[in-house]
Amino acid sequence: MLTAGKRLREGAMVAVMVILALVALRISARNPGELSTLDRGILGVVAPAQAALSTVARALGGVLGRYAELTHVRTENDRLRSENTRLRAELMQTKRVAAESGRYQQLLGLKDTTPAETLAARVISIDASPYFRVARVEIDRGEGLLRRGMPVLTPDGVVGRINRIAGQTSDILLAVDARSSIDVFLPRTGGRGILRGKAGENGYRCSVEYLMRGEQAREGDLVVTSGLGGTFPRDLAVGKVTRVVPNPSGLYQEVEVTPDVDFARLSEVLIVVAPPPSADPDAATPPSRRAPAAPARGPSVYR
């Protein structure tokens, strides 16, 4: 319990505070435009505290504002990063579709210019072995039309021959396989030979065998199909001579060829499912009704 003396002191303090407040109000009401001594004293005590509080408030406001800005910037960066990733994926998809469309257009152009019935196929795998160069293709329709030995082409040139058939998939023996052999000739010299693949860690390389020394090949010479044997149409691109090995004692030249076809990037191919029509206008005429041929006079050169 509060004692009488303590209650008296508290009552006196309250009375003094009320009197001081009334005096201050009276002074302020008498001349509101001027600060009294009491007002100045109060301001002198309160102003530093207000300034300190204002500084603290501004600092906190700046920190909170920067935090909010950083949060907004981080959110915006995440959104822009996600949008950038999406746009990159769309750009890559667009480039892929454009490249695929370009390849299909070239394949259609080859189909239109090939004088034989053809069938398009999609490459689904390529054997990575350096000793066996085989690609596997899949056809959407035309099952039952394929036969072993049918030639396979791309707009860049000769790919190889059909080797094995299993339903809608078939294996192609590539022209760079050591087991492959294609009759070719060099348009510049007219020299003929057999194109064979070269096994081993040498990339995709070929060589032309049985090319006579008298028909001297040079680096950069074109190599095309001869059309002999009825397998490949004539004048299809095969590659270019990249190396001629001198062999003064031999009967034939040693010629290395780099194929025009990029075998590492095969995607779509064209299979020739029927032989090209004969260029001989008398081919469909029975032999008994054909005009007699002129007698041969001396050796002839294939051109």
C-alpha positions in Angstrom: 0.0 0.0 0.0 1.1 3.6 -0.7 1.9 5.6 2.3 0.3 9.0 2.8 3.6 10.8 2.1 4.1 9.1 -1.2 0.6 9.8 -2.3 1.1 13.4 -1.4 4.4 13.7 -3.5 2.7 12.1 -6.5 -0.2 14.4 -6.3 2.1 17.4 -6.0 4.0 16.2 -9.1 0.8 15.8 -11.1 -0.4 19.3 -10.0 2.9 20.8 -11.1 2.8 19.2 -14.5 -0.8 20.4 -15.1 0.2 23.9 -14.0 3.2 23.9 -16.3 1.1 22.6 -19.2 -1.5 25.3 -18.6 1.1 28.0 -18.4 2.7 26.8 -21.7 -0.7 26.8 -23.4 -1.4 30.3 -22.2 1.9 31.6 -23.3 1.5 30.0 -26.8 -2.0 31.3 -27.1 -0.9 34.8 -26.2 1.7 34.9 -29.1 1.5 31.9 -31.3 4.2 33.1 -33.8 7.0 33.2 -31.3 8.6 30.4 -29.3 8.7 30.8 -25.6 11.7 29.9 -23.5 9.9 26.7 -22.5 9.2 25.8 -26.1 12.8 26.4 -27.0 14.0 24.3 -24.1 11.6 21.4 -25.1 12.8 21.7 -28.7 16.4 21.6 -27.6 15.8 18.4 -25.8 13.5 16.8 -28.4 15.2 17.9 -31.7 18.3 15.7 -31.4 16.2 12.7 -30.6 14.0 13.4 -33.6 17.0 13.9 -35.9 18.5 10.6 -34.7 15.2 8.8 -35.2 14.8 10.4 -38.7 18.3 9.2 -39.7 17.6 5.7 -38.5 14.2 5.7 -40.3 15.8 6.9 -43.6 18.5 4.2 -43.3 16.0 1.5 -42.7 13.8 2.8 -45.5 16.8 2.8 -47.9 17.8 -0.7 -46.9 14.2 -2.0 -47.3 13.9 -0.2 -50.6 17.1 -1.7 -52.0 16.0 -5.1 -50.7 12.7 -4.7 -52.5 14.5 -3.5 -55.7 17.0 -6.4 -55.5 14.1 -8.9 -55.0 12.3 -7.4 -58.0 15.5 -7.4 -60.1 16.2 -11.0 -59.2 12.7 -12.0 -60.1 13.0 -10.2 -63.4 16.4 -11.8 -64.1 14.9 -15.2 -63.5 12.0 -14.5 -65.8 14.4 -13.1 -68.5 16.7 -16.1 -68.1 13.8 -18.5 -68.5 12.5 -16.6 -71.5 16.0 -16.6 -73.1 16.3 -20.3 -72.6 12.9 -20.8 -74.2 13.8 -18.6 -77.2 17.1 -20.4 -77.7 15.3 -23.7 -77.8 12.8 -22.3 -80.3 15.6 -20.9 -82.4 17.4 -24.3 -82.4 14.2 -26.0 -83.3 13.6 -23.6 -86.1 17.1 -24.1 -87.5 16.7 -27.8 -87.3 13.4 -27.7 -89.1 14.8 -25.4 -91.7 17.9 -27.7 -92.3 15.6 -30.7 -92.5 13.4 -29.0 -95.0 16.4 -28.0 -97.1 17.6 -31.6 -97.1 14.2 -32.9 -98.1 14.0 -30.4 -101.0 17.4 -31.5 -102.2 16.3 -35.2 -101.9 13.2 -34.4 -103.9 15.4 -32.7 -106.5 17.6 -35.8 -106.7 14.5 -38.0 -107.0 13.2 -35.9 -109.9 16.5 -36.0 -111.8 17.3 -39.7 -111.2 16.2 -41.7 -114.3 14.9 -44.6 -112.3 12.3 -45.5 -109.6 13.5 -44.5 -106.2 12.5 -44.8 -102.6 13.3 -42.4 -99.7 14.6 -43.8 -96.4 15.8 -42.4 -93.0 19.1 -43.2 -91.5 18.7 -44.5 -88.0 22.2 -45.6 -87.1 25.8 -45.7 -88.4 28.4 -48.3 -87.4 31.3 -46.5 -85.8 33.8 -49.4 -86.4 36.8 -48.3 -88.5 36.8 -51.7 -90.3 33.1 -52.1 -91.1 31.3 -49.1 -92.6 27.6 -49.9 -92.4 24.5 -47.6 -92.0 21.0 -48.8 -91.1 18.0 -47.1 -92.7 14.3 -47.3 -92.1 11.5 -46.9 -94.7 8.0 -45.8 -93.9 6.5 -47.5 -96.9 7.6 -49.7 -99.8 8.4 -52.7 -97.7 9.1 -55.7 -100.0 10.5 -53.5 -102.8 14.1 -53.6 -101.6 16.7 -56.1 -102.9 20.2 -56.7 -102.0 22.7 -54.7 -104.1 20.3 -51.8 -104.8 22.3 -48.5 -104.9 21.8 -45.8 -102.3 22.3 -42.1 -103.1 22.1 -38.6 -101.5 22.2 -35.2 -103.3 25.9 -35.1 -102.6 26.7 -38.4 -104.3 27.0 -42.2 -103.9 26.4 -43.7 -100.5 26.6 -47.4 -101.1 24.5 -50.5 -101.7 21.7 -52.3 -99.8 23.4 -55.2 -98.0 20.8 -56.8 -95.7 17.0 -56.4 -95.4 14.9 -57.0 -92.3 11.3 -55.8 -92.6 11.3 -52.0 -92.7 15.0 -51.7 -91.8 17.9 -52.4 -94.1 21.7 -52.2 -93.8 23.7 -50.2 -96.3 27.3 -51.3 -97.2 28.8 -47.9 -97.5 31.1 -47.0 -100.4 33.9 -46.5 -97.9 33.7 -50.1 -96.6 36.7 -52.2 -97.7 34.2 -54.9 -99.0 32.5 -52.4 -101.4 33.5 -52.1 -105.0 32.0 -49.5 -107.5 33.0 -49.1 -111.1 34.1 -45.4 -111.6 35.9 -43.2 -114.0 37.6 -39.8 -114.1 35.9 -37.4 -116.6 39.1 -35.4 -117.2 41.2 -38.4 -118.4 38.5 -41.0 -119.1 40.4 -43.5 -117.0 38.3 -46.2 -115.4 38.9 -48.1 -112.2 37.2 -49.8 -109.2 36.5 -47.7 -106.1 37.1 -49.5 -102.8 36.9 -48.4 -99.3 39.9 -48.2 -97.0 39.6 -49.9 -93.6 41.4 -48.5 -90.5 41.6 -45.3 -88.5 41.7 -43.1 -91.6 38.3 -41.3 -91.5 36.1 -42.1 -94.5 38.6 -42.7 -97.4 38.5 -44.7 -100.6 41.0 -45.6 -103.3 40.6 -46.3 -107.0 42.2 -49.5 -108.1 43.2 -50.7 -111.6 43.5 -47.2 -112.9 46.0 -47.3 -115.8 49.2 -45.3 -115.5 48.8 -43.9 -118.9 45.7 -42.0 -117.8 47.5 -40.0 -115.2 45.3 -38.8 -112.4 45.9 -35.5 -110.5 44.9 -34.2 -107.2 41.4 -32.5 -107.5 40.2 -34.8 -110.3 36.5 -35.6 -110.1 35.5 -39.3 -109.7 32.1 -40.3 -110.9 30.2 -43.5 -111.5 30.7 -45.1 -114.9 27.2 -46.7 -115.1 28.7 -50.0 -116.1 27.2 -53.1 -114.5 23.7 -51.5 -114.4 23.8 -50.9 -110.7 24.5 -47.2 -110.4 23.3 -44.6 -112.9 26.1 -42.9 -114.8 27.8 -39.7 -113.8 26.9 -39.7 -110.1 29.4 -37.9 -108.0 31.7 -40.1 -105.9 34.5 -37.8 -104.7 37.7 -36.1 -105.6 41.3 -37.4 -105.9 43.3 -36.2 -102.9 46.5 -38.1 -103.3 48.3 -39.9 -106.1 51.1 -42.3 -105.0 53.9 -42.5 -107.5 54.4 -46.1 -108.7 56.8 -46.1 -111.7 57.3 -49.8 -111.8 53.6 -50.8 -111.6 51.0 -51.0 -114.3 48.4 -49.2 -112.3 48.3 -45.9 -110.3 47.6 -45.7 -106.6 45.0 -43.1 -106.1 43.3 -42.0 -102.9 39.8 -40.4 -103.0 37.9 -38.3 -100.5 34.1 -38.9 -100.9 31.8 -36.1 -101.5 29.2 -37.6 -99.1 29.7 -36.7 -95.4 29.1 -40.2 -94.0 29.3 -39.0 -90.4 26.2 -36.9 -91.0 23.9 -39.1 -93.1 20.3 -38.5 -92.3 18.1 -39.2 -95.4 19.0 -41.2 -98.4 17.4 -42.3 -101.7 17.3 -46.0 -102.7 17.2 -46.8 -106.4 14.7 -49.7 -106.5 14.6 -50.1 -110.3 17.4 -49.8 -112.8 17.5 -46.7 -115.0 16.1 -46.9 -118.5 18.5 -47.9 -121.2 20.0 -45.1 -123.1 20.0 -47.2 -126.3 17.0 -46.3 -128.4 17.1 -49.8 -129.9 17.1 -51.5 -126.5 13.4 -52.4 -126.8 13.7 -53.6 -130.4 14.2 -57.3 -131.0 17.7 -58.1 -132.2 16.4 -59.5 -135.5 14.9 -56.1 -136.4 17.8 -53.8 -135.3 20.0 -52.1 -137.9 23.3 -53.8 -138.3 26.0 -52.1 -136.2 29.1 -50.7 -137.8 32.2 -53.0 -137.4 34.6 -51.9 -134.7 37.8 -50.4 -135.8 40.5 -50.4 -133.2 40.1 -49.9 -129.4 37.5 -47.5 -128.1 37.8 -45.3 -125.0 34.9 -45.0 -122.6 33.5 -41.5 -122.3 
